[in-house]
């Protein structure tokens, strides 16, 4: 088990969850057109997905690699 991989994986997971939570609280306050809001939601979902999958991969790699 590599402690560095585990630490980076957990931090990437926390950052991905933090992005989703922050977006959930921030988006209702924004006054954006529907097109811009949907593009922003898609971009946020892609960034959060990359962070979550990277974090999960690093955690699994540190535990089983």
CHARMM-style PDB file with segment names, atoms N, HN, CA, C and O in Angstrom:
ATOM      1  N   UNK     1       0.840  -1.177   0.000  1.00  0.00      PROA
ATOM      2  CA  UNK     1       0.000   0.000   0.000  1.00  0.00      PROA
ATOM      3  C   UNK     1       0.886   1.241   0.000  1.00  0.00      PROA
ATOM      4  O   UNK     1       1.788   1.375   0.827  1.00  0.00      PROA
ATOM      5  N   UNK     2       0.625   2.117  -0.909  1.00  0.00      PROA
ATOM      6  HN  UNK     2      -0.107   2.009  -1.581  1.00  0.00      PROA
ATOM      7  CA  UNK     2       1.404   3.338  -1.012  1.00  0.00      PROA
ATOM      8  C   UNK     2       0.622   4.484  -0.367  1.00  0.00      PROA
ATOM      9  O   UNK     2      -0.485   4.813  -0.792  1.00  0.00      PROA
ATOM     10  N   UNK     3       1.202   5.072   0.640  1.00  0.00      PROA
ATOM     11  HN  UNK     3       2.102   4.806   0.986  1.00  0.00      PROA
ATOM     12  CA  UNK     3       0.520   6.140   1.375  1.00  0.00      PROA
ATOM     13  C   UNK     3       0.340   7.390   0.517  1.00  0.00      PROA
ATOM     14  O   UNK     3      -0.641   8.117   0.673  1.00  0.00      PROA
ATOM     15  N   UNK     4       1.290   7.639  -0.392  1.00  0.00      PROA
ATOM     16  HN  UNK     4       2.086   7.048  -0.519  1.00  0.00      PROA
ATOM     17  CA  UNK     4       1.173   8.818  -1.234  1.00  0.00      PROA
ATOM     18  C   UNK     4       0.005   8.687  -2.205  1.00  0.00      PROA
ATOM     19  O   UNK     4      -0.772   9.626  -2.380  1.00  0.00      PROA
ATOM     20  N   UNK     5      -0.116   7.520  -2.835  1.00  0.00      PROA
ATOM     21  HN  UNK     5       0.515   6.758  -2.693  1.00  0.00      PROA
ATOM     22  CA  UNK     5      -1.235   7.309  -3.748  1.00  0.00      PROA
ATOM     23  C   UNK     5      -2.565   7.394  -3.025  1.00  0.00      PROA
ATOM     24  O   UNK     5      -3.525   7.965  -3.542  1.00  0.00      PROA
ATOM     25  N   UNK     6      -2.621   6.831  -1.841  1.00  0.00      PROA
ATOM     26  HN  UNK     6      -1.841   6.367  -1.422  1.00  0.00      PROA
ATOM     27  CA  UNK     6      -3.854   6.877  -1.056  1.00  0.00      PROA
ATOM     28  C   UNK     6      -4.199   8.321  -0.686  1.00  0.00      PROA
ATOM     29  O   UNK     6      -5.361   8.719  -0.764  1.00  0.00      PROA
ATOM     30  N   UNK     7      -3.209   9.095  -0.290  1.00  0.00      PROA
ATOM     31  HN  UNK     7      -2.265   8.772  -0.226  1.00  0.00      PROA
ATOM     32  CA  UNK     7      -3.463  10.492   0.085  1.00  0.00      PROA
ATOM     33  C   UNK     7      -3.933  11.305  -1.118  1.00  0.00      PROA
ATOM     34  O   UNK     7      -4.883  12.080  -1.007  1.00  0.00      PROA
ATOM     35  N   UNK     8      -3.276  11.136  -2.265  1.00  0.00      PROA
ATOM     36  HN  UNK     8      -2.504  10.507  -2.354  1.00  0.00      PROA
ATOM     37  CA  UNK     8      -3.705  11.854  -3.457  1.00  0.00      PROA
ATOM     38  C   UNK     8      -5.091  11.405  -3.909  1.00  0.00      PROA
ATOM     39  O   UNK     8      -5.893  12.224  -4.359  1.00  0.00      PROA
ATOM     40  N   UNK     9      -5.373  10.125  -3.794  1.00  0.00      PROA
ATOM     41  HN  UNK     9      -4.722   9.460  -3.429  1.00  0.00      PROA
ATOM     42  CA  UNK     9      -6.692   9.618  -4.175  1.00  0.00      PROA
ATOM     43  C   UNK     9      -7.798  10.158  -3.295  1.00  0.00      PROA
ATOM     44  O   UNK     9      -8.847  10.569  -3.792  1.00  0.00      PROA
ATOM     45  N   UNK    10      -7.575  10.160  -2.004  1.00  0.00      PROA
ATOM     46  HN  UNK    10      -6.723   9.826  -1.601  1.00  0.00      PROA
ATOM     47  CA  UNK    10      -8.591  10.683  -1.089  1.00  0.00      PROA
ATOM     48  C   UNK    10      -8.772  12.184  -1.296  1.00  0.00      PROA
ATOM     49  O   UNK    10      -9.895  12.686  -1.235  1.00  0.00      PROA
ATOM     50  N   UNK    11      -7.690  12.893  -1.537  1.00  0.00      PROA
ATOM     51  HN  UNK    11      -6.779  12.485  -1.586  1.00  0.00      PROA
ATOM     52  CA  UNK    11      -7.820  14.337  -1.760  1.00  0.00      PROA
ATOM     53  C   UNK    11      -8.536  14.629  -3.085  1.00  0.00      PROA
ATOM     54  O   UNK    11      -9.299  15.592  -3.163  1.00  0.00      PROA
ATOM     55  N   UNK    12      -8.310  13.829  -4.115  1.00  0.00      PROA
ATOM     56  HN  UNK    12      -7.691  13.047  -4.051  1.00  0.00      PROA
ATOM     57  CA  UNK    12      -9.017  14.018  -5.380  1.00  0.00      PROA
ATOM     58  C   UNK    12     -10.506  13.708  -5.218  1.00  0.00      PROA
ATOM     59  O   UNK    12     -11.351  14.401  -5.784  1.00  0.00      PROA
ATOM     60  N   UNK    13     -10.825  12.668  -4.448  1.00  0.00      PROA
ATOM     61  HN  UNK    13     -10.138  12.105  -3.988  1.00  0.00      PROA
ATOM     62  CA  UNK    13     -12.228  12.377  -4.173  1.00  0.00      PROA
ATOM     63  C   UNK    13     -12.890  13.517  -3.404  1.00  0.00      PROA
ATOM     64  O   UNK    13     -14.006  13.924  -3.728  1.00  0.00      PROA
ATOM     65  N   UNK    14     -12.215  14.021  -2.404  1.00  0.00      PROA
ATOM     66  HN  UNK    14     -11.309  13.691  -2.141  1.00  0.00      PROA
ATOM     67  CA  UNK    14     -12.773  15.127  -1.618  1.00  0.00      PROA
ATOM     68  C   UNK    14     -12.952  16.377  -2.479  1.00  0.00      PROA
ATOM     69  O   UNK    14     -13.949  17.087  -2.343  1.00  0.00      PROA
ATOM     70  N   UNK    15     -12.004  16.643  -3.351  1.00  0.00      PROA
ATOM     71  HN  UNK    15     -11.194  16.067  -3.461  1.00  0.00      PROA
ATOM     72  CA  UNK    15     -12.101  17.806  -4.226  1.00  0.00      PROA
ATOM     73  C   UNK    15     -13.263  17.659  -5.210  1.00  0.00      PROA
ATOM     74  O   UNK    15     -13.977  18.627  -5.474  1.00  0.00      PROA
ATOM     75  N   UNK    16     -13.452  16.464  -5.749  1.00  0.00      PROA
ATOM     76  HN  UNK    16     -12.872  15.679  -5.535  1.00  0.00      PROA
ATOM     77  CA  UNK    16     -14.574  16.222  -6.658  1.00  0.00      PROA
ATOM     78  C   UNK    16     -15.915  16.396  -5.971  1.00  0.00      PROA
ATOM     79  O   UNK    16     -16.833  16.993  -6.534  1.00  0.00      PROA
ATOM     80  N   UNK    17     -16.031  15.879  -4.761  1.00  0.00      PROA
ATOM     81  HN  UNK    17     -15.285  15.394  -4.304  1.00  0.00      PROA
ATOM     82  CA  UNK    17     -17.270  16.043  -4.005  1.00  0.00      PROA
ATOM     83  C   UNK    17     -17.471  17.509  -3.647  1.00  0.00      PROA
ATOM     84  O   UNK    17     -18.594  18.010  -3.688  1.00  0.00      PROA
ATOM     85  N   UNK    18     -16.397  18.194  -3.299  1.00  0.00      PROA
ATOM     86  HN  UNK    18     -15.484  17.787  -3.266  1.00  0.00      PROA
ATOM     87  CA  UNK    18     -16.485  19.617  -2.988  1.00  0.00      PROA
ATOM     88  C   UNK    18     -16.944  20.443  -4.173  1.00  0.00      PROA
ATOM     89  O   UNK    18     -17.716  21.387  -4.006  1.00  0.00      PROA
ATOM     90  N   UNK    19     -16.481  20.104  -5.371  1.00  0.00      PROA
ATOM     91  HN  UNK    19     -15.854  19.337  -5.506  1.00  0.00      PROA
ATOM     92  CA  UNK    19     -16.916  20.815  -6.573  1.00  0.00      PROA
ATOM     93  C   UNK    19     -18.414  20.625  -6.782  1.00  0.00      PROA
ATOM     94  O   UNK    19     -19.117  21.579  -7.117  1.00  0.00      PROA
ATOM     95  N   UNK    20     -18.909  19.402  -6.587  1.00  0.00      PROA
ATOM     96  HN  UNK    20     -18.338  18.627  -6.315  1.00  0.00      PROA
ATOM     97  CA  UNK    20     -20.336  19.150  -6.765  1.00  0.00      PROA
ATOM     98  C   UNK    20     -21.181  19.887  -5.733  1.00  0.00      PROA
ATOM     99  O   UNK    20     -22.225  20.446  -6.069  1.00  0.00      PROA
ATOM    100  N   UNK    21     -20.740  19.892  -4.496  1.00  0.00      PROA
ATOM    101  HN  UNK    21     -19.891  19.439  -4.224  1.00  0.00      PROA
ATOM    102  CA  UNK    21     -21.489  20.580  -3.443  1.00  0.00      PROA
ATOM    103  C   UNK    21     -21.483  22.089  -3.673  1.00  0.00      PROA
ATOM    104  O   UNK    21     -22.512  22.748  -3.524  1.00  0.00      PROA
ATOM    105  N   UNK    22     -20.334  22.629  -4.033  1.00  0.00      PROA
ATOM    106  HN  UNK    22     -19.498  22.094  -4.154  1.00  0.00      PROA
ATOM    107  CA  UNK    22     -20.246  24.071  -4.286  1.00  0.00      PROA
ATOM    108  C   UNK    22     -21.120  24.469  -5.474  1.00  0.00      PROA
ATOM    109  O   UNK    22     -21.775  25.511  -5.441  1.00  0.00      PROA
ATOM    110  N   UNK    23     -21.134  23.657  -6.506  1.00  0.00      PROA
ATOM    111  HN  UNK    23     -20.602  22.811  -6.533  1.00  0.00      PROA
ATOM    112  CA  UNK    23     -21.954  23.966  -7.671  1.00  0.00      PROA
ATOM    113  C   UNK    23     -23.438  23.903  -7.323  1.00  0.00      PROA
ATOM    114  O   UNK    23     -24.227  24.708  -7.818  1.00  0.00      PROA
ATOM    115  N   UNK    24     -23.815  22.965  -6.488  1.00  0.00      PROA
ATOM    116  HN  UNK    24     -23.174  22.310  -6.087  1.00  0.00      PROA
ATOM    117  CA  UNK    24     -25.220  22.846  -6.106  1.00  0.00      PROA
ATOM    118  C   UNK    24     -25.696  24.081  -5.340  1.00  0.00      PROA
ATOM    119  O   UNK    24     -26.847  24.493  -5.480  1.00  0.00      PROA
ATOM    120  N   UNK    25     -24.822  24.664  -4.538  1.00  0.00      PROA
ATOM    121  HN  UNK    25     -23.887  24.328  -4.424  1.00  0.00      PROA
ATOM    122  CA  UNK    25     -25.200  25.853  -3.781  1.00  0.00      PROA
ATOM    123  C   UNK    25     -25.056  27.131  -4.604  1.00  0.00      PROA
ATOM    124  O   UNK    25     -25.750  28.113  -4.339  1.00  0.00      PROA
ATOM    125  N   UNK    26     -24.174  27.134  -5.589  1.00  0.00      PROA
ATOM    126  HN  UNK    26     -23.611  26.337  -5.804  1.00  0.00      PROA
ATOM    127  CA  UNK    26     -23.900  28.345  -6.350  1.00  0.00      PROA
ATOM    128  C   UNK    26     -24.841  28.521  -7.539  1.00  0.00      PROA
ATOM    129  O   UNK    26     -25.242  29.648  -7.829  1.00  0.00      PROA
ATOM    130  N   UNK    27     -25.201  27.459  -8.226  1.00  0.00      PROA
ATOM    131  HN  UNK    27     -24.875  26.543  -7.990  1.00  0.00      PROA
ATOM    132  CA  UNK    27     -25.966  27.578  -9.464  1.00  0.00      PROA
ATOM    133  C   UNK    27     -27.330  28.239  -9.301  1.00  0.00      PROA
ATOM    134  O   UNK    27     -27.705  29.021 -10.175  1.00  0.00      PROA
ATOM    135  N   UNK    28     -28.094  27.981  -8.251  1.00  0.00      PROA
ATOM    136  HN  UNK    28     -27.790  27.346  -7.541  1.00  0.00      PROA
ATOM    137  CA  UNK    28     -29.395  28.675  -8.149  1.00  0.00      PROA
ATOM    138  C   UNK    28     -29.265  30.197  -7.998  1.00  0.00      PROA
ATOM    139  O   UNK    28     -30.205  30.924  -8.317  1.00  0.00      PROA
ATOM    140  N   UNK    29     -28.138  30.679  -7.528  1.00  0.00      PROA
ATOM    141  HN  UNK    29     -27.374  30.089  -7.269  1.00  0.00      PROA
ATOM    142  CA  UNK    29     -27.943  32.124  -7.335  1.00  0.00      PROA
ATOM    143  C   UNK    29     -27.508  32.836  -8.605  1.00  0.00      PROA
ATOM    144  O   UNK    29     -27.573  34.063  -8.675  1.00  0.00      PROA
ATOM    145  N   UNK    30     -27.071  32.099  -9.597  1.00  0.00      PROA
ATOM    146  HN  UNK    30     -27.018  31.102  -9.540  1.00  0.00      PROA
ATOM    147  CA  UNK    30     -26.607  32.718 -10.838  1.00  0.00      PROA
ATOM    148  C   UNK    30     -27.788  33.072 -11.729  1.00  0.00      PROA
ATOM    149  O   UNK    30     -28.761  32.323 -11.818  1.00  0.00      PROA
ATOM    150  N   UNK    31     -27.695  34.179 -12.361  1.00  0.00      PROA
ATOM    151  HN  UNK    31     -26.905  34.788 -12.288  1.00  0.00      PROA
ATOM    152  CA  UNK    31     -28.724  34.623 -13.312  1.00  0.00      PROA
ATOM    153  C   UNK    31     -28.175  34.420 -14.716  1.00  0.00      PROA
ATOM    154  O   UNK    31     -27.666  35.359 -15.328  1.00  0.00      PROA
ATOM    155  N   UNK    32     -28.275  33.201 -15.227  1.00  0.00      PROA
ATOM    156  HN  UNK    32     -28.689  32.438 -14.730  1.00  0.00      PROA
ATOM    157  CA  UNK    32     -27.724  32.873 -16.536  1.00  0.00      PROA
ATOM    158  C   UNK    32     -28.828  32.433 -17.479  1.00  0.00      PROA
ATOM    159  O   UNK    32     -29.856  31.918 -17.040  1.00  0.00      PROA
ATOM    160  N   UNK    33     -28.618  32.634 -18.776  1.00  0.00      PROA
ATOM    161  HN  UNK    33     -27.783  33.053 -19.133  1.00  0.00      PROA
ATOM    162  CA  UNK    33     -29.555  32.058 -19.746  1.00  0.00      PROA
ATOM    163  C   UNK    33     -29.502  30.524 -19.695  1.00  0.00      PROA
ATOM    164  O   UNK    33     -28.541  29.941 -19.195  1.00  0.00      PROA
ATOM    165  N   UNK    34     -30.532  29.899 -20.211  1.00  0.00      PROA
ATOM    166  HN  UNK    34     -31.313  30.373 -20.618  1.00  0.00      PROA
ATOM    167  CA  UNK    34     -30.641  28.440 -20.128  1.00  0.00      PROA
ATOM    168  C   UNK    34     -29.473  27.739 -20.822  1.00  0.00      PROA
ATOM    169  O   UNK    34     -28.964  26.740 -20.316  1.00  0.00      PROA
ATOM    170  N   UNK    35     -29.051  28.250 -21.964  1.00  0.00      PROA
ATOM    171  HN  UNK    35     -29.464  29.062 -22.375  1.00  0.00      PROA
ATOM    172  CA  UNK    35     -27.939  27.623 -22.692  1.00  0.00      PROA
ATOM    173  C   UNK    35     -26.636  27.697 -21.901  1.00  0.00      PROA
ATOM    174  O   UNK    35     -25.900  26.716 -21.803  1.00  0.00      PROA
ATOM    175  N   UNK    36     -26.366  28.860 -21.345  1.00  0.00      PROA
ATOM    176  HN  UNK    36     -26.964  29.657 -21.425  1.00  0.00      PROA
ATOM    177  CA  UNK    36     -25.128  29.032 -20.576  1.00  0.00      PROA
ATOM    178  C   UNK    36     -25.161  28.174 -19.310  1.00  0.00      PROA
ATOM    179  O   UNK    36     -24.146  27.598 -18.917  1.00  0.00      PROA
ATOM    180  N   UNK    37     -26.331  28.093 -18.677  1.00  0.00      PROA
ATOM    181  HN  UNK    37     -27.156  28.560 -18.997  1.00  0.00      PROA
ATOM    182  CA  UNK    37     -26.439  27.291 -17.458  1.00  0.00      PROA
ATOM    183  C   UNK    37     -26.243  25.803 -17.747  1.00  0.00      PROA
ATOM    184  O   UNK    37     -25.579  25.107 -16.978  1.00  0.00      PROA
ATOM    185  N   UNK    38     -26.806  25.320 -18.832  1.00  0.00      PROA
ATOM    186  HN  UNK    38     -27.345  25.885 -19.456  1.00  0.00      PROA
ATOM    187  CA  UNK    38     -26.629  23.905 -19.155  1.00  0.00      PROA
ATOM    188  C   UNK    38     -25.183  23.596 -19.533  1.00  0.00      PROA
ATOM    189  O   UNK    38     -24.674  22.526 -19.203  1.00  0.00      PROA
ATOM    190  N   UNK    39     -24.517  24.526 -20.225  1.00  0.00      PROA
ATOM    191  HN  UNK    39     -24.931  25.396 -20.494  1.00  0.00      PROA
ATOM    192  CA  UNK    39     -23.105  24.330 -20.558  1.00  0.00      PROA
ATOM    193  C   UNK    39     -22.242  24.326 -19.303  1.00  0.00      PROA
ATOM    194  O   UNK    39     -21.311  23.529 -19.190  1.00  0.00      PROA
ATOM    195  N   UNK    40     -22.544  25.207 -18.368  1.00  0.00      PROA
ATOM    196  HN  UNK    40     -23.300  25.855 -18.459  1.00  0.00      PROA
ATOM    197  CA  UNK    40     -21.800  25.272 -17.120  1.00  0.00      PROA
ATOM    198  C   UNK    40     -22.005  24.013 -16.281  1.00  0.00      PROA
ATOM    199  O   UNK    40     -21.066  23.511 -15.663  1.00  0.00      PROA
ATOM    200  N   UNK    41     -23.234  23.510 -16.264  1.00  0.00      PROA
ATOM    201  HN  UNK    41     -23.997  23.919 -16.766  1.00  0.00      PROA
ATOM    202  CA  UNK    41     -23.513  22.271 -15.534  1.00  0.00      PROA
ATOM    203  C   UNK    41     -22.780  21.087 -16.154  1.00  0.00      PROA
ATOM    204  O   UNK    41     -22.259  20.234 -15.436  1.00  0.00      PROA
ATOM    205  N   UNK    42     -22.737  21.031 -17.479  1.00  0.00      PROA
ATOM    206  HN  UNK    42     -23.160  21.724 -18.062  1.00  0.00      PROA
ATOM    207  CA  UNK    42     -22.023  19.952 -18.155  1.00  0.00      PROA
ATOM    208  C   UNK    42     -20.532  20.019 -17.881  1.00  0.00      PROA
ATOM    209  O   UNK    42     -19.905  18.992 -17.623  1.00  0.00      PROA
ATOM    210  N   UNK    43     -19.956  21.214 -17.932  1.00  0.00      PROA
ATOM    211  HN  UNK    43     -20.466  22.048 -18.141  1.00  0.00      PROA
ATOM    212  CA  UNK    43     -18.538  21.382 -17.650  1.00  0.00      PROA
ATOM    213  C   UNK    43     -18.218  20.986 -16.211  1.00  0.00      PROA
ATOM    214  O   UNK    43     -17.214  20.323 -15.953  1.00  0.00      PROA
ATOM    215  N   UNK    44     -19.069  21.393 -15.284  1.00  0.00      PROA
ATOM    216  HN  UNK    44     -19.885  21.932 -15.494  1.00  0.00      PROA
ATOM    217  CA  UNK    44     -18.863  21.039 -13.878  1.00  0.00      PROA
ATOM    218  C   UNK    44     -18.968  19.526 -13.676  1.00  0.00      PROA
ATOM    219  O   UNK    44     -18.172  18.939 -12.943  1.00  0.00      PROA
ATOM    220  N   UNK    45     -19.938  18.905 -14.318  1.00  0.00      PROA
ATOM    221  HN  UNK    45     -20.585  19.382 -14.914  1.00  0.00      PROA
ATOM    222  CA  UNK    45     -20.092  17.456 -14.194  1.00  0.00      PROA
ATOM    223  C   UNK    45     -18.883  16.718 -14.765  1.00  0.00      PROA
ATOM    224  O   UNK    45     -18.454  15.705 -14.211  1.00  0.00      PROA
ATOM    225  N   UNK    46     -18.337  17.217 -15.862  1.00  0.00      PROA
ATOM    226  HN  UNK    46     -18.685  18.039 -16.312  1.00  0.00      PROA
ATOM    227  CA  UNK    46     -17.161  16.572 -16.445  1.00  0.00      PROA
ATOM    228  C   UNK    46     -15.946  16.722 -15.543  1.00  0.00      PROA
ATOM    229  O   UNK    46     -15.196  15.765 -15.354  1.00  0.00      PROA
ATOM    230  N   UNK    47     -15.742  17.912 -14.984  1.00  0.00      PROA
ATOM    231  HN  UNK    47     -16.352  18.689 -15.138  1.00  0.00      PROA
ATOM    232  CA  UNK    47     -14.600  18.130 -14.088  1.00  0.00      PROA
ATOM    233  C   UNK    47     -14.740  17.274 -12.840  1.00  0.00      PROA
ATOM    234  O   UNK    47     -13.778  16.631 -12.418  1.00  0.00      PROA
ATOM    235  N   UNK    48     -15.929  17.259 -12.245  1.00  0.00      PROA
ATOM    236  HN  UNK    48     -16.710  17.781 -12.588  1.00  0.00      PROA
ATOM    237  CA  UNK    48     -16.147  16.461 -11.044  1.00  0.00      PROA
ATOM    238  C   UNK    48     -15.999  14.967 -11.352  1.00  0.00      PROA
ATOM    239  O   UNK    48     -15.447  14.222 -10.542  1.00  0.00      PROA
ATOM    240  N   UNK    49     -16.479  14.534 -12.494  1.00  0.00      PROA
ATOM    241  HN  UNK    49     -16.928  15.139 -13.151  1.00  0.00      PROA
ATOM    242  CA  UNK    49     -16.345  13.131 -12.873  1.00  0.00      PROA
ATOM    243  C   UNK    49     -14.900  12.708 -13.035  1.00  0.00      PROA
ATOM    244  O   UNK    49     -14.508  11.627 -12.597  1.00  0.00      PROA
ATOM    245  N   UNK    50     -14.114  13.556 -13.663  1.00  0.00      PROA
ATOM    246  HN  UNK    50     -14.432  14.434 -14.019  1.00  0.00      PROA
ATOM    247  CA  UNK    50     -12.690  13.257 -13.827  1.00  0.00      PROA
ATOM    248  C   UNK    50     -12.000  13.172 -12.468  1.00  0.00      PROA
ATOM    249  O   UNK    50     -11.203  12.266 -12.226  1.00  0.00      PROA
ATOM    250  N   UNK    51     -12.310  14.120 -11.583  1.00  0.00      PROA
ATOM    251  HN  UNK    51     -12.958  14.856 -11.780  1.00  0.00      PROA
ATOM    252  CA  UNK    51     -11.706  14.091 -10.250  1.00  0.00      PROA
ATOM    253  C   UNK    51     -12.126  12.848  -9.468  1.00  0.00      PROA
ATOM    254  O   UNK    51     -11.297  12.209  -8.820  1.00  0.00      PROA
ATOM    255  N   UNK    52     -13.407  12.508  -9.529  1.00  0.00      PROA
ATOM    256  HN  UNK    52     -14.081  13.027 -10.056  1.00  0.00      PROA
ATOM    257  CA  UNK    52     -13.892  11.347  -8.782  1.00  0.00      PROA
ATOM    258  C   UNK    52     -13.307  10.041  -9.325  1.00  0.00      PROA
ATOM    259  O   UNK    52     -12.893   9.178  -8.551  1.00  0.00      PROA
ATOM    260  N   UNK    53     -13.271   9.896 -10.638  1.00  0.00      PROA
ATOM    261  HN  UNK    53     -13.607  10.598 -11.267  1.00  0.00      PROA
ATOM    262  CA  UNK    53     -12.717   8.668 -11.209  1.00  0.00      PROA
ATOM    263  C   UNK    53     -11.216   8.562 -10.982  1.00  0.00      PROA
ATOM    264  O   UNK    53     -10.700   7.471 -10.734  1.00  0.00      PROA
ATOM    265  N   UNK    54     -10.515   9.682 -11.065  1.00  0.00      PROA
ATOM    266  HN  UNK    54     -10.933  10.567 -11.267  1.00  0.00      PROA
ATOM    267  CA  UNK    54      -9.081   9.672 -10.783  1.00  0.00      PROA
ATOM    268  C   UNK    54      -8.820   9.316  -9.332  1.00  0.00      PROA
ATOM    269  O   UNK    54      -7.941   8.507  -9.036  1.00  0.00      PROA
ATOM    270  N   UNK    55      -9.581   9.918  -8.424  1.00  0.00      PROA
ATOM    271  HN  UNK    55     -10.296  10.575  -8.665  1.00  0.00      PROA
ATOM    272  CA  UNK    55      -9.418   9.614  -7.004  1.00  0.00      PROA
ATOM    273  C   UNK    55      -9.723   8.167  -6.695  1.00  0.00      PROA
ATOM    274  O   UNK    55      -8.991   7.525  -5.943  1.00  0.00      PROA
ATOM    275  N   UNK    56     -10.799   7.643  -7.269  1.00  0.00      PROA
ATOM    276  HN  UNK    56     -11.393   8.165  -7.881  1.00  0.00      PROA
ATOM    277  CA  UNK    56     -11.141   6.241  -7.047  1.00  0.00      PROA
ATOM    278  C   UNK    56     -10.069   5.319  -7.603  1.00  0.00      PROA
ATOM    279  O   UNK    56      -9.715   4.322  -6.974  1.00  0.00      PROA
ATOM    280  N   UNK    57      -9.554   5.646  -8.775  1.00  0.00      PROA
ATOM    281  HN  UNK    57      -9.841   6.456  -9.286  1.00  0.00      PROA
ATOM    282  CA  UNK    57      -8.486   4.836  -9.351  1.00  0.00      PROA
ATOM    283  C   UNK    57      -7.227   4.842  -8.512  1.00  0.00      PROA
ATOM    284  O   UNK    57      -6.594   3.802  -8.333  1.00  0.00      PROA
ATOM    285  N   UNK    58      -6.857   6.001  -7.996  1.00  0.00      PROA
ATOM    286  HN  UNK    58      -7.371   6.846  -8.141  1.00  0.00      PROA
ATOM    287  CA  UNK    58      -5.667   6.075  -7.154  1.00  0.00      PROA
ATOM    288  C   UNK    58      -5.851   5.317  -5.843  1.00  0.00      PROA
ATOM    289  O   UNK    58      -4.926   4.658  -5.367  1.00  0.00      PROA
ATOM    290  N   UNK    59      -7.036   5.410  -5.264  1.00  0.00      PROA
ATOM    291  HN  UNK    59      -7.787   5.945  -5.650  1.00  0.00      PROA
ATOM    292  CA  UNK    59      -7.293   4.672  -4.019  1.00  0.00      PROA
ATOM    293  C   UNK    59      -7.231   3.168  -4.275  1.00  0.00      PROA
ATOM    294  O   UNK    59      -6.618   2.430  -3.503  1.00  0.00      PROA
ATOM    295  N   UNK    60      -7.857   2.718  -5.344  1.00  0.00      PROA
ATOM    296  HN  UNK    60      -8.355   3.318  -5.971  1.00  0.00      PROA
ATOM    297  CA  UNK    60      -7.824   1.288  -5.656  1.00  0.00      PROA
ATOM    298  C   UNK    60      -6.420   0.821  -6.009  1.00  0.00      PROA
ATOM    299  O   UNK    60      -6.019  -0.282  -5.638  1.00  0.00      PROA
ATOM    300  N   UNK    61      -5.674   1.649  -6.719  1.00  0.00      PROA
ATOM    301  HN  UNK    61      -6.000   2.546  -7.019  1.00  0.00      PROA
ATOM    302  CA  UNK    61      -4.309   1.293  -7.072  1.00  0.00      PROA
ATOM    303  C   UNK    61      -3.434   1.212  -5.815  1.00  0.00      PROA
ATOM    304  O   UNK    61      -2.567   0.345  -5.715  1.00  0.00      PROA
ATOM    305  N   UNK    62      -3.661   2.110  -4.869  1.00  0.00      PROA
ATOM    306  HN  UNK    62      -4.365   2.815  -4.950  1.00  0.00      PROA
ATOM    307  CA  UNK    62      -2.843   2.071  -3.655  1.00  0.00      PROA
ATOM    308  C   UNK    62      -3.204   0.887  -2.760  1.00  0.00      PROA
ATOM    309  O   UNK    62      -2.354   0.379  -2.028  1.00  0.00      PROA
ATOM    310  N   UNK    63      -4.450   0.453  -2.815  1.00  0.00      PROA
ATOM    311  HN  UNK    63      -5.140   0.865  -3.410  1.00  0.00      PROA
ATOM    312  CA  UNK    63      -4.853  -0.670  -1.968  1.00  0.00      PROA
ATOM    313  C   UNK    63      -4.509  -2.028  -2.580  1.00  0.00      PROA
ATOM    314  O   UNK    63      -4.088  -2.943  -1.872  1.00  0.00      PROA
ATOM    315  N   UNK    64      -4.689  -2.155  -3.888  1.00  0.00      PROA
ATOM    316  HN  UNK    64      -5.031  -1.411  -4.463  1.00  0.00      PROA
ATOM    317  CA  UNK    64      -4.530  -3.463  -4.529  1.00  0.00      PROA
ATOM    318  C   UNK    64      -3.333  -3.550  -5.463  1.00  0.00      PROA
ATOM    319  O   UNK    64      -3.077  -4.613  -6.029  1.00  0.00      PROA
ATOM    320  N   UNK    65      -2.600  -2.473  -5.638  1.00  0.00      PROA
ATOM    321  HN  UNK    65      -2.808  -1.609  -5.179  1.00  0.00      PROA
ATOM    322  CA  UNK    65      -1.501  -2.475  -6.592  1.00  0.00      PROA
ATOM    323  C   UNK    65      -0.177  -2.851  -6.009  1.00  0.00      PROA
ATOM    324  OT1 UNK    65       0.825  -2.886  -6.724  1.00  0.00      PROA
TER     325      UNK     65
END
